[in-house]
């Protein structure tokens, strides 16, 4: 059995964002293919983490710098000890730091530009090296460019050369440029040269969609780049007759999502409601609602927030929107909507990596007038919704199955010799 070490700072078991879902699915796929998977977490576990892991990831083998190695048997003991420590810490915190002050600290950090140097940790790097030396993994997968420093000196302390892969999620310098153009602060500030340097530390670069793949191939002509997208359960729901239409938006806490739905409400929803009144609802799901605190939603706009049962969200939806105006990578919520066979209305930014389905499997609109027109047609014509749903489902069947998404990665991992000795 090949041994694989996955390094991440995303608590993927929480599934609070699309990127976490993607890492979770990747982890489960690798385990299902009988790789011996270990996870190195840059970060600390709290009581909630331990509970979720114990309930849903019972076989997770996890390393953290501050908490060491946790196996299935150790989670229960750790959970009890941590629960008591957290209660004591929270009691002390309430008497020393006002909530308003904590919010000011978080907001200040969000406004500051972040560089790769901000993520570097000598302690984490040294501990990661120690783990590699003892564990002797055949393959290492690092999630995100910001953790690439973990393998920067790997050749100096390992007696063999493991296969090293980096899962990029997007093109980092492009992401920074795009969000900066829209006045968004808080994204990772990185240049093309910095990105090339860190990506060159790896044998294989994982791109999340075809356009990213092309960019990386141009940046790194002598390196292997493979496309590893996102897979989701694929099923179509016939729906049920209702006297109203549910228009749904599912999104994480990024400020761009907040801005996107706010603009949609201002520029599109008010026109739709004036036309259809109580025949339509706009339901907003996910942690994006946390950033809408204090927002007074118009009539029939419902801020529902986090829902554990995501399938129920899609089942109840008649139309899915993703009016994202800024972003990179693959819009995982769009993939999920297509996999559930739901009529999707998004933007050209939202359609990146899904170009073959543009205005076939889903609808693309880049201005309020187009969006109002297309959604109105879907509201008025049940057969049009049904037809688009069937095309979305067919597109998903062609593009988002496990075999389609992971086959090339699986081949790369399986053809890596165990403990390839350095020349």
C-alpha positions in Angstrom: 0.0 0.0 0.0 1.4 3.4 -1.0 1.8 5.9 1.7 0.6 9.4 1.0 1.0 12.6 3.1 -1.5 15.4 2.5 -0.6 18.8 3.8 -3.3 21.5 4.3 -4.3 24.4 6.5 -8.0 24.0 5.5 -10.1 22.1 8.0 -11.8 20.2 5.2 -14.0 18.2 7.5 -16.0 21.3 8.3 -17.0 21.7 4.6 -17.8 25.4 5.1 -16.6 26.3 1.6 -16.3 24.7 -1.8 -12.6 24.4 -1.5 -13.0 22.4 1.8 -15.5 20.1 0.0 -13.0 19.5 -2.7 -10.2 18.5 -0.3 -12.6 16.3 1.6 -13.7 14.5 -1.6 -10.0 14.1 -2.6 -9.2 12.7 0.7 -12.1 10.2 0.6 -11.2 9.2 -2.9 -7.6 8.4 -2.0 -8.6 6.4 1.0 -11.2 4.5 -1.2 -8.4 3.6 -3.6 -6.5 2.1 -0.7 -3.7 4.6 -0.3 -2.4 4.9 3.2 -3.3 8.5 3.7 -1.9 10.7 6.5 -2.8 14.4 6.9 -0.6 17.2 8.2 -2.6 20.1 9.4 -1.2 23.6 9.7 -3.4 24.8 12.5 -4.9 23.7 15.8 -7.9 21.5 16.5 -10.7 22.6 18.7 -13.5 20.7 20.3 -15.8 21.0 17.3 -13.1 19.7 15.0 -12.6 16.6 17.2 -16.3 15.9 17.4 -16.8 16.1 13.6 -13.7 14.0 12.9 -14.7 11.4 15.4 -18.2 11.1 13.9 -17.4 11.4 10.2 -13.7 10.8 9.6 -13.1 8.0 12.2 -10.0 6.6 10.4 -8.3 10.0 9.8 -4.6 9.9 10.7 -3.7 13.4 11.5 -0.5 15.3 12.5 -0.5 18.9 13.9 2.6 20.7 15.2 1.1 21.6 18.6 -0.9 18.4 19.2 1.2 15.8 17.6 -0.2 12.7 15.9 -3.9 11.8 16.5 -5.2 8.4 15.5 -8.7 7.0 15.8 -8.1 5.8 19.4 -6.7 9.1 20.6 -9.5 11.4 19.4 -11.9 10.6 22.2 -9.3 11.2 24.9 -8.2 14.4 23.2 -11.8 15.6 22.9 -12.5 15.4 26.6 -9.2 17.2 27.5 -9.7 19.9 24.9 -13.3 20.5 26.0 -12.2 21.4 29.5 -9.3 23.6 28.3 -11.6 25.5 25.9 -14.2 26.2 28.6 -11.4 27.6 30.9 -9.9 29.7 28.1 -13.3 31.2 27.0 -14.1 32.1 30.6 -10.8 33.9 30.9 -11.2 35.6 27.5 -14.6 37.0 28.4 -13.1 38.9 31.3 -10.0 40.2 29.4 -11.1 41.0 25.8 -14.3 42.7 24.7 -16.1 41.1 21.7 -15.9 44.5 19.9 -12.1 44.5 20.2 -11.9 40.9 18.7 -14.0 42.1 15.7 -11.7 45.0 15.2 -8.6 42.7 15.2 -10.2 40.4 12.7 -11.2 43.3 10.4 -7.8 44.8 10.5 -6.2 41.5 9.5 -8.7 41.2 6.6 -7.8 44.6 5.3 -4.1 44.1 5.2 -2.4 42.7 2.2 -1.1 39.2 2.8 2.1 37.8 1.3 3.7 34.3 1.2 6.0 35.3 4.0 3.0 35.7 6.3 2.4 31.9 6.0 5.9 30.8 6.6 6.5 28.9 9.9 9.9 27.5 10.7 8.3 25.3 13.4 5.8 23.8 11.0 8.4 23.3 8.3 10.8 21.5 10.8 8.0 19.4 12.1 6.9 18.5 8.6 10.4 17.5 7.7 10.5 15.3 10.8 7.3 13.6 9.9 8.5 12.9 6.4 11.7 11.4 7.7 9.9 9.1 10.0 6.8 8.3 7.9 8.7 8.0 4.5 5.7 8.8 2.3 5.8 7.7 -1.3 3.9 10.8 -2.3 3.3 14.3 -0.8 0.3 16.5 -1.8 0.4 20.1 -0.6 -2.8 22.1 -0.7 -2.4 25.7 -1.9 0.7 27.7 -2.9 0.9 29.3 0.6 2.1 26.0 2.1 4.7 25.2 -0.6 7.4 26.3 1.8 6.9 23.0 3.7 8.9 21.1 1.0 11.4 23.9 0.1 14.4 22.0 1.6 13.1 18.4 1.4 16.0 17.1 -0.6 18.4 18.0 2.2 16.9 15.7 4.8 15.3 12.8 3.0 17.4 9.9 1.7 15.0 9.3 -1.2 12.8 11.5 -3.5 9.0 11.2 -2.9 6.7 12.3 -5.7 5.6 15.8 -4.8 2.4 17.4 -6.0 0.8 20.7 -5.3 -3.0 21.3 -5.5 -3.3 24.9 -6.6 -7.1 25.6 -6.5 -6.4 28.6 -8.7 -3.7 30.7 -10.3 -2.6 32.8 -7.4 -1.1 35.8 -9.2 -4.2 36.1 -11.4 -6.5 35.9 -8.4 -4.6 38.7 -6.7 -4.7 40.9 -9.8 -8.4 40.4 -10.3 -9.5 41.1 -6.8 -7.2 44.1 -6.6 -8.8 45.6 -9.7 -12.1 45.4 -7.8 -10.7 47.0 -4.7 -10.8 43.8 -2.7 -8.0 43.7 0.0 -7.0 40.5 1.9 -6.1 38.2 -1.0 -2.6 36.6 -1.2 -0.3 39.1 -2.8 2.0 37.1 -5.1 3.9 37.8 -8.3 4.3 35.5 -11.3 7.9 34.9 -10.5 7.1 34.0 -6.9 4.4 31.6 -8.0 6.8 30.0 -10.6 9.5 29.5 -8.0 7.3 27.7 -5.5 5.5 25.6 -8.1 8.9 24.5 -9.5 9.5 22.7 -6.2 7.0 20.1 -7.2 7.0 17.3 -9.7 3.3 17.7 -10.7 1.0 20.7 -10.6 -2.7 20.1 -10.1 -4.9 22.7 -11.9 -8.6 22.8 -11.0 -9.8 23.7 -14.5 -8.7 23.7 -18.1 -7.9 27.5 -18.3 -5.7 27.3 -15.2 -4.0 24.3 -16.8 -3.1 26.3 -19.8 -1.7 29.2 -17.7 0.5 26.8 -15.6 1.7 25.0 -18.8 2.9 28.4 -20.2 4.5 29.3 -16.9 6.2 26.0 -16.4 6.9 24.4 -19.8 9.2 21.7 -18.4 6.8 20.6 -15.7 3.9 18.2 -15.6 0.5 19.9 -15.2 -2.7 17.9 -14.8 -6.3 18.9 -14.5 -8.0 17.7 -11.4 -11.4 19.3 -11.0 -14.3 18.7 -8.6 -16.6 15.8 -8.3 -20.0 15.7 -6.6 -22.9 13.3 -6.3 -24.7 13.4 -9.6 -28.5 13.0 -9.4 -31.4 14.8 -10.9 -34.5 15.6 -8.9 -37.8 15.7 -10.8 -39.0 18.4 -8.4 -42.5 19.0 -7.2 -45.3 21.3 -8.1 -45.4 24.4 -5.9 -47.3 27.6 -6.1 -44.0 29.5 -6.0 -40.5 29.3 -7.4 -37.4 29.1 -5.1 -34.4 31.0 -6.4 -31.4 29.9 -4.3 -27.9 31.2 -3.8 -25.3 29.1 -1.9 -22.0 30.8 -1.0 -19.1 31.0 1.5 -18.0 34.0 3.6 -15.7 35.7 1.0 -16.6 39.4 0.7 -16.9 39.0 -3.1 -19.9 36.7 -2.5 -21.5 39.3 -0.3 -21.0 42.0 -2.9 -22.4 39.6 -5.6 -25.6 38.9 -3.9 -26.0 42.5 -2.8 -25.7 43.7 -6.4 -28.1 41.0 -7.5 -30.8 42.1 -5.0 -30.3 45.8 -6.0 -30.2 45.3 -9.7 -32.2 42.1 -10.4 -34.3 41.0 -7.5 -36.4 44.1 -7.2 -37.4 43.9 -10.8 -38.2 40.3 -10.5 -40.3 40.8 -7.4 -42.2 43.7 -9.0 -43.2 41.4 -11.8 -43.8 38.1 -10.0 -44.5 39.1 -6.3 -45.2 36.2 -4.0 -44.7 33.7 -6.8 -40.9 33.8 -6.1 -38.6 33.5 -3.1 -34.9 34.2 -2.9 -33.2 31.9 -0.4 -29.6 32.6 0.6 -27.6 29.7 2.1 -24.1 29.4 3.6 -21.7 31.5 5.6 -22.2 34.4 3.2 -25.1 35.3 5.5 -22.6 36.0 8.3 -21.3 38.9 6.3 -24.8 40.2 5.7 -25.5 40.7 9.4 -27.4 44.0 9.8 -28.7 43.8 6.2 -32.5 44.2 6.1 -33.6 41.8 3.4 -36.5 42.8 1.1 -39.7 40.9 1.2 -39.4 37.2 0.2 -35.6 37.3 0.5 -34.6 34.8 3.2 -31.2 34.7 4.9 -31.1 31.1 5.9 -27.3 30.6 6.6 -25.5 27.4 7.2 -27.3 24.2 6.5 -25.8 20.8 7.2 -28.0 18.9 4.7 -26.8 20.4 1.4 -28.8 18.0 -0.8 -32.0 19.3 0.8 -31.0 22.8 -0.3 -30.7 21.8 -3.9 -33.8 19.6 -3.8 -35.9 22.6 -2.7 -34.4 24.9 -5.3 -36.0 25.6 -8.7 -33.3 27.9 -10.0 -29.7 28.4 -8.7 -27.9 31.7 -9.2 -24.3 32.5 -8.9 -23.9 36.2 -9.9 -20.2 36.2 -9.1 -18.3 39.1 -10.7 -14.8 38.4 -9.5 -12.8 35.2 -8.8 -10.6 32.5 -10.2 -10.4 28.8 -10.3 -13.5 26.6 -10.5 -16.7 27.8 -9.0 -17.6 24.6 -7.0 -21.1 25.8 -6.2 -21.8 25.9 -9.9 -20.5 22.3 -10.3 -22.8 21.2 -7.4 -25.8 22.9 -9.0 -25.1 21.1 -12.3 -24.6 17.8 -10.5 -28.0 18.1 -8.9 -29.5 18.8 -12.2 -30.7 22.4 -11.4 -31.2 25.3 -13.8 -28.2 27.5 -13.2 -27.8 31.2 -14.0 -24.3 32.6 -13.6 -21.7 35.0 -15.1 -18.8 34.6 -17.4 -16.5 34.6 -14.4 -18.6 31.8 -12.9 -18.4 29.8 -16.1 -14.6 29.7 -16.2 -13.5 26.1 -16.6 -17.0 25.1 -17.7 -17.0 26.8 -21.1 -18.3 23.8 -23.0 -21.6 24.1 -21.2 -22.1 27.8 -21.6 -25.7 28.7 -22.6 -26.3 25.0 -23.2 -26.1 23.3 -19.8 -26.5 26.6 -17.9 -27.1 30.2 -18.7 -24.5 33.0 -18.6 -25.5 36.6 -18.1 -23.2 39.5 -17.4 -25.6 42.4 -17.1 -28.8 43.0 -15.0 -31.0 43.2 -18.0 -30.0 39.8 -19.4 -30.2 38.3 -15.9 -33.8 39.6 -15.4 -34.9 38.4 -18.8 -33.4 34.8 -18.5 -34.6 34.2 -14.9 -38.1 35.5 -15.9 -38.2 33.0 -18.7 -37.3 30.2 -16.4 -40.0 31.3 -13.9 -42.7 31.5 -16.5 -41.8 28.3 -18.5 -41.7 25.1 -16.5 -40.7 23.1 -19.6 -37.7 25.4 -20.1 -36.6 24.8 -16.5 -37.0 21.0 -17.0 -35.1 21.0 -20.3 -32.2 23.0 -18.8 -32.2 20.7 -15.7 -31.8 17.7 -18.0 -29.0 19.3 -19.9 -27.2 20.3 -16.7 -27.5 16.6 -15.5 -26.1 15.3 -18.8 -23.2 17.8 -18.7 -22.4 16.7 -15.1 -22.5 13.0 -16.1 -19.9 13.8 -18.8 -17.6 15.9 -16.7 -17.8 15.4 -13.0 -17.8 11.7 -12.2 -14.9 10.4 -10.0 -13.3 8.5 -12.9 -13.4 11.6 -15.1 -12.0 14.0 -12.4 -9.4 11.8 -10.7 -8.2 9.3 -13.3 -5.1 11.2 -14.4 -4.1 11.9 -10.8 -4.6 8.2 -9.9 -2.4 7.2 -12.8 0.3 9.6 -11.7 0.2 8.3 -8.1 0.2 4.6 -9.1 3.2 4.9 -11.4 5.4 6.5 -8.8 7.9 3.8 -7.6 8.0 3.3 -3.9 10.9 5.2 -2.2 12.6 6.3 -5.4 16.3 6.7 -4.4 17.9 10.0 -5.1 20.6 9.9 -7.8 
